[in-house]
């Protein structure tokens, strides 16, 4: 039996070998599966009919008739966020990712080598966004604070240091990589990432972010730069600091933005644009 089975088995083995090799080669030639683009948790086509509030100073006004509240996660209490959630509000925390303020509770966690020149606001200093390993743990904890207080989204601010004199040779591509990393970090911690400013990078970053916050694009005549968000069904929350709503609302609402008039101190006062 062994004598009769041997050659036949050998022939079968030789016929089977090329099949295995071909399958392995085909598997090796196929590219690795691509991660699908992130989907926005904001209801497409609905948010343009919402109102929003952006308050960073003064006693928090919980009675504002707005679906979205953008707040400071440090000064906003857990009791306040709980009350807003009970009212069905969507909560967004504002987190600086490219700078720090000397009064920040975690200011001491930034190593000296990542601290740069003074920023545009008092007591603010730029960070070296190329140093991801040093910045990531601090930013992750800032996001965890937001999540712990009941926020479901985070607005990333000071994400445009490459356009400023930060004290570091940060390039356009350095900033692009950093912003994408921070957006991914926010998602990994259960927060929807939003972008503030950095208009020259919007076309590249819109797929990585779920929403945008813009300041004065009507006055600066730059609203068209935010179309990659609205064209993708993602909300743009817009504010003007001067002029009458009867003047700028026609333009901003025409772009599909959710707009209002605020004072630069960002207290409770607001005049919203009408929504359909």
N, C-alpha and C positions, 0 to 999 in steps of 0.2 A: 504493500500500500504506500509506503513512503516513496518507493522508486517511481510509482505511477503518479503520485500527487505532486512530486517535486517540480518537474518541468511545467506542469499545468499551473501550479501556484505561482511559479516564477513568471510565467507569461502574464497571468492576471495582475501580479504586482507591477510588472513593467508597463502594462496598459494603464493601471491606476495612477502611477507616479506622475505622468504629465498632467493629469487632471488636477491633482493636488497642487502641483507647481503653478499651473495656470490660475487656479483660484487664489493662491497666495499672492501671485503677481498682481492680479486684478485688485485684490484688497489693498495692496500696498500702493497702487496707483491712484486710488480714490483719495480725494482730499479729506482732511478732518472735518467733521460736521461743524458748520458755522453756527454761532450763537444767534438766535433770532433777535431782531431789534426789540428793545424794550417797549412795552405797550404802556400808554398813559393811563393812570387810574382816574383821571379827570374825565367826566362824561363828555364825549365829543359832541359839539354842537349845542351844548346846554350851558356851559360856563359863560358864554358871551351874554347870557341873559341874567347872570348873577350880579350881585353887588359885592364889593370888598372893602375891608378896612385895614389900614396900616397904622398901628399905634406903637410907638416906642418910648414915649414920654408921658408924664402926667398920670393921674388915676385912670385905670382902665375902665372904659365905658362899655359895660356888657349889654347895654340896651340898643346899640347900633344895629339897624336893620341891614345886615349884610350876611351873605352865606359864607364868606371867607374872611378870616382874621389872621393878619400877619403881625406877629408879636415877638418880643424879646423873651427868650426862654429862661433867662436868669431872673429877671425882675417879675415875670408873670408867675403867679403862684399856682400850685396844683389845684387849689380850690377854685380859682378863676377858670382854669382850663376845664375843670369838671363841669362847671356851670355852663360854659359855652358848648360843651359837648352835649349836655342835656338839652340845650336849645337847638341842637342839630347843626351847629356851626362846624365848618372845616377849618382846622388849625394848622397854620404854617409858622414855623420858628425861623427867625433870621440868625444865621451863623456866619461870622466872618471866617473865611478860610485862608485868605491871603495876607492877613494882618492880625495884630493883637492890640488891645488897649491896656495901658498900665494898670487899670483898675479891674481887669478881668480876674476872676477867682483862680484861673489856671495859668496866669501870666508867667509864673515862675517855672513852669514845665518846659518852656521853650529854651533850648540850649543857646548859648551866646552866639554860636556860629550861624544860626538861622535868623538872627535879628538884624533888620536893616534900618534904613533911614526913616525919618518921620513921615507919616502918611498925611492925607489931606484933612483929616479931622484931628482935633486936639487930643494929645496923649495917645495917638495911634502910630504904630510902627509897622513897616512892611516885613513880611517873612520871605525867606528864600524858598520858593515853591519847588525848586529842583531837589530839595532835601526831603523826599517823600518818607523815608524811613523814620526821620525824626518828627515829622509833622503828623503822620497818620495816627499814632496813639492818642494824641491830644484831640485831634478832630473827631476821632471815633467816640471819645468820651463826651464831647460836646453834642454829638448826635444822640448818644444814649440818654443824655439829660433831656433832650427834646422828646424822645420816645417815652421816657419815664413819666413825663408830665402830660402825656396824651396827645402830643402833636403827631400828625400823620404825614407832614411834608416839611421840607427844609429849603429855605432860600439861601443860596451861596452868594456871599457878598465879597467884595474886594478880590474878585477873580479875574482882574485885568491888570495885574501888576506889570506885565510886560510893556504896557503903554506908559508907565510911570518911571520916575527916577527912584527906584527902590534901594539902590546900593548894590544890586546884583545884576549880572548880565543875563537876565531872563529873556529868552527869545519867544517868538510867537509859538513855535512848536513846543517849547518847554511849558508854556501856559496851557496849551491845548491838552497836552498829556496830563498835566496836573488836574485840570478841570474835569477831564473824563475819569480820572482816578477817584476824585472826590465824589462825583456822581455815582460811581459804582459802589463806593464805600457807603454812601447814604442808602442806596437800594439794599445792600447786604444787611443793613440794620433796620430794614422795614420802613424807610422814609422815602417819599417821592421827592426827587431833586428838582429844584428850580434855579434858574440863572438870572442874576441881576446884572445889567449892563453888559460890558464886553461885546458891544455890537459888531465889531469887525470879525468876531469869531462865531456869530450866531449861525451862519449857514453851515458851518462845520459841526457845531455843538447841538443844534436842535434835535437830532436823533437821539442824543444821550440824555436829554433833559425832558421833563414832563410839562414844564410851564416856564414863563418868563415874567419878570417884573421890570418895567421900564419907567424911566423918569424923563419927562419933557421931550419926548420924541416929536411932538407937534411943533413946539417952539424951535427945536433944532432941525426940523424937517428931515427926520431919520426914521420915521415909522415904517417905511417900506423894508427896512433891514430886518424887521421882526416877522415878516411874512412867512419865513420857513416854519415858524411855530403855528400860526393860524392856518396855513395851508395844510398842515398835518393834523388839524383838529385839536391843537393844544392851546390852552388859554394864555393870553397875555394880559396881565394886570398893569394898568397904566395910570400914571399920576402926572399932573401939571401943577406947578407951584405959582403960576401967574396967569392972569387973564380970566375971562369969564367962561363958564361952562357952555354958554350959548355960542361961544366962538370956537372952542377946540373940540367939543363933543361930536360935532358933525364929522370931523375928520377921523377922530380916534374910533368912534363907533363904526364908521364906515370901513375901517380896517378889521373890524371884528374884535376890538379890544374891550375890556371892562375898565372904564375910566372914572376918575374923580379928580377933584381939586383939593389940595392939601396945603398946609403951611409946612415949611422945611423942618420945623421942630418935630413934626410927626406926632402931635398930640391927638386928642380925640376928634378935633374939629375936622369936618369934611363936607364937601358938596359933591354928591355923586352925579354922574351923567345919567340921563334916563336910559332905560333898557327896554327892549321890545317885549 
